[in-house]
Amino acid sequence: MCGLTGFWTSDRRSDASAILAAMTASIAHRGPDDSGVWLDAEAGIALGHRRLAIIDVSAAGHQPMHSASGRYIIVYNGEIYNHHDLRRELEAVGAAPSWRGHSDTEVLLAAIDHWGFEQTLERANGMFALALWDRQRRVLTLARDRLGEKPLYYGRAGEDFVFGSELKALARHPKFERQIDRAALTEYFRYAYVPAPRSIWQRIGKLPPAHFVEIRDNGRTIGQPTAYWDFAAAAAHGAANPVAGGTEALETLDGLLKDAVLRRMEADVPLGSLLSGGIDSSLIAALMQAQSARPVRTFTIGFDDPRFNEARHAKAVAEHLGTDHTELYVTAQDALDLLPRLPSIWDEPFADSSQMPTYLVSALTRRHVTVCLSGDGGDELFGGYNRYAAGMRLWTAAKGLPGPVRGAVARALQRPGAAGAADALMRLAPSRHRQLGLADRLPRLGQAIGETSPDGMYRRLVSQTMDPEALVLNSAGDSRSGSAGGPQFDDFRQRMMYLDTLTYLPDDILVKVDRAGMAVSLEGRIPFLDHRVVEYAWQLPMSEKVREGTGKHILRELLYRYVPKALVERPKMGFAVPVETWLRTDLRDWAEELLAFSRVASEGFLNPHHVQALWSDFIAGRRRTHVQLWTILMFQAWLEASRSDTDSVERLSGMGADAARDQRAVAAG
């Protein structure tokens, strides 16, 4: 695993070398083992690389790397898991160079030399982000893996073209403009992450997964991203051509996952696995141990709060499998200590609170190994999220209502009186039901029922903020208000899983995993996201995924071959932290400082009246608004960190001083 960055300028910059060095140094955490830069002053191209040596740790794996032909120079982040197969194919047709080492980077370059760029991407099984300079065509090409495991940002800094694994590298370019994109900010408050293709900064975007883009004319012309693998087509084909379920499907999936796991166990450095004790991570650990001659290293963290602690379950699974297990218990103080670092680790506003335990378990794991496997992706592919079953019931019920009735129900549930009645009802309910937050759920439920399209209902179900346009001042709107396109399925659960794989998986889950791991120089590998597994998962009938309201049926059946059912069958908990409790106790002072009316008003991004209403309702116990508050707090913390590198709020907002004052006056009422 590594980090890459660079730029292309039409100016003959005398400081190009210093700029590239600064950009590359900013992502040293992604690659502490080696650093490399390459510049072509005449062409204006600058490529930088930081290396975390995993396969072929010798100097033969140094980057930027030149192809044997001399035509290509590459900076590359990731792993090609079938590089041995590609090497043998090249050797069989006489297209192999005189190999300098055994790195996958060298094989990748030889494959591009022989098959061409796009065909090589189609043949590659891996996770990667890369930048390739073609000296012959004078074209720079960026590419990203099929599911988006590895990040890649690109765009403009002044007139220069810039790119990199993380935004902090682009921000080190002297012409980088820190102007917040308010459309991206609005989307952030809806989803708790900034969805592709936007980034939080104007003029900078994310390359979509499974795409490449060509840049020409001294960096002046940026082409349209082109797909080399079509997830929409794969999902549609699989759903239209389902395989039979049962034993045959179980055997096929077992074989695919075993191979995917085994390929991801190749490393010239110590390797282990994250283990929560849930279905997905337990299955990955079991398949690793089944193919290992010695105990696999497994790692987990726990919490003193039993509502969020899965460590004891992970330990029981580890003991059964015979792994070499390590665990760490996390306190509220650990989270407090980590909070100041979150903005610099994630670079953008990011409000998935499981980022904290993900970072902490990554830090624990890195003390012992350099590579770890995880069970991410299982929920999206095999129907694991609770919202799939709940969403299906809601969609079916809503469709059965006549239009006028549906509208009336939706409006009734969103009226303030409905929340008051729900509060009164819950006070009469048994204590174990009072934390359901019925009064808080009713308005969201009303919005969802009022939607007449599957995508509209999905959007409501995944929204963290019900009305982000009202929260963000001068909001540019929400670009995902309509259909996301792609195949429409008869089963609403399929549509939800499809949309999650396109959006939530790459923009939340994989961002969380990449940044947390890379912050401590830990490489994460995800067997479920092998594209062969993804394509086969979409051929499985829904009955193999969700059965009797419970998801991941086929994964459970496969896991029972390795682990007793009693050790893993329990309600889904997720990698959550007690944010609601922390905001009322340990984090209250921190939150009140960031949410102060005068502060929010002076910054000019959020409606301070809206913010104060959410906080007052939360502190008074009238509403459980901690989820919305956490998205605001993560933005405020990020804004504070970003502001330290800028001259003023006006520069951040992209407005002139007069316009900013006018907007703050409106906010103040």
C-alpha positions in Angstrom: 0.0 0.0 0.0 1.3 3.4 -0.8 0.4 7.0 -1.6 0.8 8.9 -4.8 0.5 12.5 -5.9 1.7 14.9 -8.6 0.8 17.7 -10.9 1.1 18.8 -14.6 1.8 22.4 -15.3 2.2 24.4 -18.5 4.5 26.8 -16.6 8.3 26.2 -16.4 8.2 26.3 -12.6 11.6 26.8 -10.9 10.0 25.5 -7.7 8.5 22.3 -9.2 10.9 20.1 -7.3 10.1 21.7 -3.9 6.4 21.6 -4.6 6.5 17.9 -5.4 8.6 17.2 -2.4 6.0 19.0 -0.1 3.1 17.2 -1.7 4.7 13.8 -1.4 5.9 14.4 2.2 2.3 15.2 3.3 1.3 11.6 2.7 4.3 10.0 4.3 2.0 8.0 6.6 0.7 6.1 3.6 4.3 4.9 2.8 6.9 5.2 5.5 9.4 2.7 3.8 10.5 4.7 0.8 9.9 7.9 -1.1 10.4 8.7 -4.8 9.9 11.6 -7.1 10.2 12.0 -10.9 10.0 15.2 -12.9 10.1 16.0 -16.6 10.8 19.8 -16.6 10.2 20.0 -20.4 6.8 18.3 -20.2 5.8 19.9 -16.9 5.0 16.5 -15.4 5.8 15.8 -11.7 5.1 12.4 -10.1 5.5 11.6 -6.4 5.3 8.4 -4.4 5.4 7.1 -0.8 5.9 3.4 -0.4 4.7 0.9 2.1 6.6 -2.2 1.0 4.4 -5.3 1.0 5.4 -7.5 -2.0 9.1 -7.4 -3.0 10.4 -5.1 -0.3 13.7 -4.6 -2.1 14.7 -1.6 -4.1 13.3 -3.4 -7.2 9.9 -2.2 -6.1 10.8 1.5 -5.9 8.5 4.0 -7.5 8.0 6.0 -9.7 8.8 3.0 -11.9 9.7 3.0 -15.6 8.5 0.3 -17.9 11.1 -1.9 -19.6 10.3 -0.2 -22.9 10.9 3.2 -21.4 7.5 4.5 -22.6 5.6 4.6 -19.3 6.3 5.9 -15.8 3.9 4.9 -13.1 3.0 5.8 -9.5 0.7 3.2 -8.1 -1.1 2.5 -4.8 -2.6 -1.0 -4.2 -2.1 -4.6 -4.9 -2.8 -6.7 -8.0 -3.8 -10.1 -6.6 -3.4 -12.0 -9.8 0.0 -10.6 -10.7 1.5 -14.1 -10.8 -1.1 -15.2 -13.3 -0.4 -12.1 -15.5 3.4 -12.7 -15.2 2.9 -16.3 -16.5 0.7 -15.1 -19.3 3.3 -12.5 -20.4 6.0 -15.1 -20.3 4.0 -17.6 -22.3 3.6 -15.2 -25.2 7.1 -14.0 -25.0 6.1 -10.5 -23.8 7.9 -10.6 -20.5 10.8 -8.2 -20.0 14.0 -9.2 -18.1 12.4 -9.0 -14.7 14.2 -6.8 -12.1 12.2 -8.2 -9.1 8.9 -9.8 -8.2 6.7 -6.7 -7.5 3.2 -6.5 -8.9 4.0 -2.9 -10.1 6.6 -4.3 -12.5 4.1 -6.8 -13.8 1.5 -4.1 -14.2 3.8 -2.0 -16.4 4.8 -5.0 -18.5 1.1 -5.8 -19.0 0.3 -2.3 -20.1 3.3 -2.4 -22.5 1.9 -5.6 -24.1 -1.9 -5.5 -23.8 -2.5 -1.7 -23.5 -3.9 0.2 -20.6 -7.6 -0.6 -20.7 -7.2 -4.3 -21.4 -4.8 -4.6 -18.5 -7.3 -3.0 -16.1 -9.9 -5.5 -17.3 -7.5 -8.4 -16.6 -6.4 -7.1 -13.2 -7.9 -8.4 -10.0 -7.0 -6.0 -7.3 -7.4 -2.7 -5.5 -5.5 0.3 -6.8 -5.2 3.9 -7.7 -2.6 4.9 -10.2 -1.2 7.6 -12.4 0.5 6.6 -15.7 2.5 9.0 -17.9 2.8 8.0 -21.5 5.9 9.7 -22.9 5.0 8.7 -26.5 1.5 10.1 -26.5 2.2 12.8 -23.9 -1.0 11.7 -22.0 -1.4 11.3 -18.2 -4.0 8.7 -17.2 -5.5 8.2 -13.8 -7.4 5.0 -12.8 -9.1 3.5 -9.8 -10.1 0.0 -8.9 -13.5 -1.5 -9.6 -15.2 -1.0 -6.2 -13.3 2.1 -5.0 -11.1 0.6 -2.3 -8.3 3.1 -3.0 -8.9 6.8 -3.2 -7.9 9.2 -6.0 -8.6 13.0 -6.1 -7.9 15.3 -9.0 -8.7 18.8 -10.3 -7.2 22.3 -10.6 -4.9 24.3 -8.5 -4.9 27.6 -10.3 -4.3 26.5 -13.9 -2.2 23.5 -12.9 -3.6 20.0 -12.9 -3.2 18.2 -9.5 -3.9 14.7 -8.2 -3.3 12.6 -5.2 -4.4 9.8 -2.8 -5.5 12.4 -0.2 -6.7 16.0 -0.3 -3.9 17.1 2.0 -1.4 16.4 -0.8 -3.2 18.6 -3.3 -3.5 21.3 -0.7 0.3 21.6 -0.5 0.4 23.0 -4.0 0.8 26.8 -3.7 -2.0 27.5 -6.1 -4.6 25.3 -4.3 -7.8 27.2 -3.6 -9.6 26.4 -0.4 -13.1 27.3 -1.4 -15.9 25.1 0.0 -18.3 23.6 -2.4 -21.7 24.3 -0.9 -23.4 21.6 -3.0 -20.9 19.1 -1.6 -21.6 20.5 1.9 -25.3 20.0 1.5 -24.8 16.4 0.4 -22.5 15.8 3.3 -25.2 16.8 5.7 -27.6 14.4 4.1 -25.3 11.4 4.0 -22.7 12.1 6.6 -20.0 11.9 3.9 -19.2 13.8 0.7 -20.3 11.6 -2.1 -18.4 11.2 -5.4 -17.7 12.8 -7.8 -17.5 15.9 -5.6 -15.1 16.7 -2.9 -15.5 19.4 -0.2 -13.4 21.8 -2.2 -14.4 23.5 -5.4 -12.5 22.5 -8.5 -11.5 19.2 -7.0 -13.3 15.9 -7.5 -13.0 12.1 -6.9 -12.4 9.7 -9.7 -15.4 7.2 -9.7 -14.6 3.6 -9.0 -13.9 1.4 -12.1 -13.0 4.4 -14.2 -10.0 6.0 -15.8 -9.5 9.5 -17.1 -7.0 11.0 -19.6 -5.4 14.4 -19.2 -3.8 16.1 -22.2 -2.5 19.4 -23.5 -0.1 20.2 -20.7 -2.8 19.5 -18.2 -5.3 21.9 -19.7 -7.7 19.3 -21.0 -9.3 16.8 -18.6 -11.3 14.1 -20.4 -14.5 12.5 -19.2 -14.0 9.5 -16.9 -14.4 6.2 -18.8 -15.6 2.9 -17.2 -13.6 -0.2 -17.8 -16.0 -2.3 -15.7 -19.7 -1.7 -15.5 -21.2 -2.6 -12.1 -24.7 -1.7 -13.3 -24.4 -4.1 -16.2 -23.0 -6.8 -13.9 -25.8 -6.4 -11.3 -28.5 -6.3 -14.0 -27.0 -9.4 -15.7 -26.8 -11.3 -12.4 -30.3 -10.5 -11.4 -31.7 -11.5 -14.8 -29.7 -14.8 -14.8 -29.9 -16.1 -11.3 -28.3 -19.4 -10.3 -30.1 -22.1 -8.4 -29.6 -21.8 -4.6 -28.8 -24.6 -2.2 -25.7 -26.7 -1.9 -24.3 -25.9 -5.4 -24.4 -22.2 -4.7 -22.8 -22.7 -1.3 -20.0 -24.7 -2.8 -19.4 -22.2 -5.6 -19.3 -19.3 -3.1 -17.0 -21.2 -0.8 -14.5 -21.8 -3.7 -14.6 -18.1 -4.8 -14.2 -16.8 -1.3 -11.4 -19.2 -0.4 -9.5 -18.1 -3.5 -10.1 -14.4 -2.9 -8.9 -14.8 0.7 -5.8 -16.9 -0.3 -4.8 -14.3 -2.9 -5.0 -11.6 -0.3 -2.8 -13.5 2.1 0.3 -13.0 -0.1 2.7 -10.7 1.6 6.4 -10.4 2.4 5.5 -8.8 5.7 3.4 -9.9 8.8 -0.3 -10.3 8.1 -3.4 -10.7 10.2 -7.2 -10.1 10.2 -9.7 -7.8 12.0 -12.3 -9.9 13.9 -15.4 -8.4 15.5 -17.1 -11.8 16.0 -19.8 -11.0 13.5 -20.7 -13.1 10.4 -18.5 -11.3 7.9 -15.2 -11.0 9.8 -15.6 -14.4 11.4 -16.0 -16.0 7.9 -12.9 -14.2 6.6 -10.8 -15.3 9.6 -12.1 -18.8 9.3 -11.1 -19.0 5.6 -7.7 -17.6 6.4 -7.1 -20.1 9.2 -8.3 -23.0 7.0 -5.6 -22.2 4.5 -2.8 -21.3 6.9 -0.2 -23.7 8.4 0.1 -21.6 11.6 -2.3 -19.6 13.7 -3.5 -16.5 12.0 -3.2 -13.2 13.9 -6.6 -11.7 14.8 -7.4 -8.4 16.4 -10.4 -6.7 18.0 -11.4 -3.9 20.3 -14.1 -3.7 22.9 -15.9 -1.1 25.0 -16.7 -1.0 28.7 -20.3 -0.2 27.7 -21.9 -3.6 27.1 -24.3 -2.2 24.5 -21.4 -1.6 22.2 -19.1 -4.4 23.1 -18.5 -7.4 20.9 -15.0 -8.3 22.1 -16.2 -11.3 24.1 -17.9 -12.8 21.0 -14.8 -12.2 18.9 -12.7 -13.9 21.5 -14.9 -17.0 21.5 -14.7 -17.3 17.7 -10.9 -16.8 17.9 -10.6 -19.6 20.5 -12.7 -22.0 18.4 -10.6 -21.2 15.2 -7.3 -21.4 17.1 -6.1 -18.0 16.0 -3.5 -15.9 17.8 -5.9 -13.3 19.2 -5.2 -9.8 20.6 -7.8 -7.4 22.0 -7.9 -3.8 23.3 -10.6 -2.1 25.3 -11.4 1.5 24.4 -12.6 4.2 26.8 -14.3 7.6 26.3 -10.9 9.2 27.0 -9.4 7.3 24.0 -12.1 8.9 21.8 -11.5 12.3 23.4 -7.7 12.0 22.7 -8.4 11.0 19.1 -11.0 13.8 18.3 -8.4 16.5 17.4 -6.8 14.2 14.8 -10.0 13.2 12.9 -10.0 16.2 10.6 -6.4 15.7 9.5 -6.9 12.0 9.0 -10.0 12.2 6.9 -9.3 15.6 5.1 -13.0 16.1 4.5 -16.0 16.4 6.8 -16.8 12.7 7.6 -19.4 11.8 10.3 -19.5 8.0 10.4 -18.7 7.7 14.2 -17.3 4.2 13.7 -14.3 5.9 12.2 -13.0 6.2 15.8 -13.0 2.4 16.7 -11.8 1.7 13.1 -8.8 3.9 13.6 -8.1 2.5 17.1 -8.3 -1.1 16.0 -6.0 -0.3 13.1 -3.5 1.3 15.4 -3.6 -1.8 17.6 -3.2 -4.1 14.6 -0.3 -2.1 13.2 1.8 -2.8 16.3 1.9 -6.5 15.3 1.4 -6.7 11.5 1.6 -4.6 8.3 -1.4 -6.1 6.4 -4.8 -7.1 7.6 -7.9 -8.6 6.0 -11.4 -7.5 6.9 -15.0 -8.5 6.3 -16.2 -5.2 4.7 -18.6 -5.5 1.8 -20.6 -8.4 3.1 -23.6 -6.4 4.1 -24.0 -4.6 0.7 -23.6 -7.8 -1.3 -25.5 -10.3 0.8 -28.3 -8.2 2.3 -27.0 -7.7 5.8 -28.2 -4.2 6.8 -31.4 -4.1 8.8 -32.8 -1.4 6.6 -33.1 -3.8 3.7 -35.8 -5.8 5.4 -37.4 -2.7 7.1 -37.3 -0.7 3.8 -38.9 -3.6 1.9 -41.8 -3.7 4.4 -42.3 0.0 4.3 -42.1 0.2 0.5 -44.6 -2.7 0.1 -47.0 -1.1 2.6 -46.7 2.4 1.0 -47.3 1.1 -2.5 -50.6 -0.6 -1.3 -52.1 2.8 -0.2 -54.1 4.9 -2.7 -52.2 8.1 -3.6 -54.4 10.5 -1.6 -54.3 8.3 1.4 -50.5 7.9 1.2 -50.1 11.6 1.0 -52.4 12.2 4.0 -50.5 9.6 6.1 -47.2 11.2 5.1 -48.3 14.7 6.1 -49.9 13.5 9.4 -46.7 11.7 10.5 -44.7 14.9 9.9 -46.9 17.2 12.0 -45.5 18.3 15.3 -48.6 16.9 17.1 -47.7 13.4 15.9 -44.3 13.6 17.7 -46.1 14.8 20.9 -48.5 11.9 20.8 -45.7 9.5 20.3 -43.9 11.0 23.3 -46.9 10.5 25.4 -47.3 6.9 24.2 -43.7 6.0 24.9 -44.0 7.3 28.5 -46.7 4.7 29.0 -44.6 1.9 27.4 -42.4 -0.5 29.2 -38.9 1.0 30.0 -37.2 -1.3 27.5 -39.1 0.3 24.6 -38.5 4.0 25.6 -35.2 4.3 23.8 -36.8 3.5 20.4 -37.1 7.2 19.7 -40.5 6.9 18.1 -41.1 10.7 18.2 -37.9 11.2 16.2 -38.6 8.5 13.7 -42.1 9.6 12.8 -41.2 12.6 10.7 -38.6 10.6 8.8 -41.1 7.8 8.3 -43.6 10.3 7.0 -41.1 11.6 4.5 -40.3 8.1 3.3 -43.9 7.1 2.9 -44.5 10.3 0.9 -42.0 9.3 -1.7 -43.4 7.6 -4.8 -40.2 6.2 -6.3 -37.8 3.5 -4.9 -34.9 5.9 -5.2 -36.7 8.6 -3.3 -37.6 6.3 -0.5 -34.0 4.9 -0.4 -32.7 8.5 -0.1 -35.0 9.2 2.8 -34.0 6.0 4.6 -30.3 6.7 4.4 -30.5 10.5 5.1 -28.8 11.6 8.3 -30.3 15.1 8.1 -33.9 15.4 7.0 -33.7 18.8 5.4 -30.0 19.7 4.7 -31.0 22.5 2.4 -32.5 24.3 5.4 -29.4 23.8 7.5 -26.8 25.0 4.9 -26.9 28.7 4.2 -26.9 29.5 0.5 -27.3 25.8 -0.2 -26.6 24.8 -3.8 -29.1 21.9 -3.4 -28.8 18.2 -3.3 -27.7 16.6 -6.6 -29.1 13.2 -5.7 -32.7 14.3 -5.5 -33.7 12.2 -8.5 -33.1 8.7 -9.7 -29.5 7.4 -9.7 -30.1 5.6 -12.9 -29.0 2.1 -13.7 -31.1 -1.1 -13.5 -34.5 -1.0 -11.8 -35.3 -4.2 -9.9 -38.7 -5.7 -9.0 -37.4 -6.3 -5.5 -36.8 -3.0 -3.6 -34.1 -4.7 -1.5 -32.0 -5.3 -4.7 -32.3 -1.6 -5.5 -31.1 -0.6 -2.0 -28.2 -3.0 -2.2 -27.3 -1.7 -5.7 -27.4 1.9 -4.6 -25.4 1.1 -1.4 -22.6 -0.5 -3.5 -22.5 2.5 -5.8 -22.5 5.2 -3.0 -22.3 4.2 0.7 -19.7 1.5 0.2 -17.0 3.5 -1.7 -17.8 6.9 -0.2 -18.3 5.9 3.5 -17.2 2.4 4.3 -14.1 2.3 2.1 -13.0 5.8 2.9 -13.2 5.0 6.6 -11.2 1.8 6.2 -8.6 3.4 3.9 -7.9 6.5 6.0 -7.9 4.7 9.3 -5.5 2.1 8.1 -3.2 4.4 6.2 -3.0 6.9 9.0 -1.0 4.2 10.9 0.6 2.6 7.7 -1.6 -0.5 7.8 -2.7 -2.1 4.5 -6.3 -3.4 4.5 -7.5 -6.0 2.1 -11.1 -6.9 1.5 -11.9 -10.4 0.0 -15.6 -9.8 -0.4 -14.8 -7.0 -2.9 -13.0 -9.4 -5.3 -15.0 -8.6 -8.5 -15.7 -12.3 -9.1 -17.4 -12.5 -5.7 -19.3 -9.3 -6.4 -20.6 -10.6 -9.8 -21.5 -14.0 -8.3 -23.3 -12.4 -5.4 -25.6 -10.7 -7.9 -26.5 -14.0 -9.4 -27.7 -15.4 -6.1 -31.5 -15.4 -5.7 -32.7 -13.1 -2.9 -33.7 -16.1 -0.8 -30.0 -16.9 -0.4 -29.4 -13.5 1.0 -32.5 -12.5 3.1 -34.6 -15.3 4.6 -37.3 -14.7 7.2 -36.2 -11.1 7.6 -32.6 -12.1 8.4 -29.8 -11.1 6.0 -26.6 -12.9 4.7 -28.3 -16.4 4.8 -25.7 -18.0 2.5 -22.8 -16.5 4.4 -24.2 -17.8 7.6 -24.6 -21.3 6.2 -21.0 -21.2 4.9 -19.7 -19.9 8.3 -21.4 -22.8 10.1 -19.0 -25.1 8.4 -16.2 -23.6 10.4 -17.8 -22.0 13.5 -20.7 -23.3 15.6 -23.9 -21.4 15.1 -24.2 -20.6 18.8 -21.0 -18.5 18.7 -22.1 -16.1 15.9 -25.9 -16.0 15.9 -27.0 -12.8 17.7 -28.6 -9.4 16.7 -26.5 -7.2 14.5 -24.6 -4.6 16.5 -22.3 -2.9 14.0 -19.0 -1.1 14.9 -20.8 1.7 16.8 -19.7 4.0 19.6 -21.9 5.6 22.4 -22.0 9.1 20.8 -25.3 10.0 22.5 -23.9 9.3 25.9 -20.6 11.0 25.2 -22.3 14.2 24.0 -24.2 14.4 27.3 -21.1 13.8 29.4 -17.4 13.7 28.3 -17.9 15.6 25.0 -20.5 18.2 26.1 -18.0 21.1 26.7 -16.3 20.4 23.3 -19.7 20.2 21.6 -21.1 23.4 23.1 -18.0 25.4 22.1 -18.3 24.3 18.5 -22.1 24.8 18.3 -22.1 28.3 20.0 -24.6 30.5 18.2 -22.2 33.4 17.7 -19.5 31.1 16.3 -21.9 29.3 13.8 -23.3 32.7 12.8 -19.9 34.3 12.2 -18.7 31.4 10.0 -21.6 31.8 7.6 -22.1 28.2 6.6 -25.0 26.9 8.8 -28.2 28.4 10.1 -27.4 29.0 13.7 -31.1 28.9 14.7 -31.4 25.4 13.3 -28.3 24.3 15.0 -29.3 25.7 18.4 -32.8 24.1 18.1 -31.2 20.6 17.6 -28.8 21.1 20.5 -31.5 22.4 22.9 -33.9 19.6 22.0 -31.1 17.1 22.6 -29.9 18.5 26.0 -33.5 18.8 27.2 -34.2 15.2 26.3 -37.0 16.2 23.9 -35.5 14.6 20.9 -32.6 12.2 20.1 -30.9 14.4 17.7 -27.4 13.1 18.3 -26.9 11.8 14.8 -27.6 15.1 13.2 -25.5 16.9 15.8 -22.6 14.6 15.1 -22.6 15.5 11.4 -22.6 19.2 12.4 -19.8 18.7 15.0 -17.6 16.8 12.5 -18.0 19.7 10.1 -17.3 22.3 12.7 -14.2 20.4 13.9 -13.0 20.0 10.3 -13.7 23.7 9.6 -11.6 24.7 12.6 -8.7 22.6 11.4 -8.9 23.9 7.9 -9.2 27.5 9.0 -5.8 27.3 10.6 -4.3 27.0 7.1 -6.3 29.9 5.6 -6.6 33.6 5.9 -10.2 33.9 6.8 -13.7 32.4 6.7 -14.3 34.4 3.5 -11.6 32.6 1.7 -13.0 29.2 2.8 -16.5 30.2 1.7 -15.5 31.4 -1.7 -17.3 34.7 -1.1 -16.2 38.3 -0.9 -16.1 39.9 2.5 -19.2 42.0 1.8 -21.2 39.0 0.7 -20.1 37.0 3.7 -21.2 39.8 6.1 -24.6 40.0 4.4 -25.0 36.2 4.7 -24.1 36.3 8.4 -26.6 39.1 8.9 -29.3 36.9 7.4 -28.2 34.0 9.7 -28.4 36.2 12.8 -32.0 37.0 11.9 
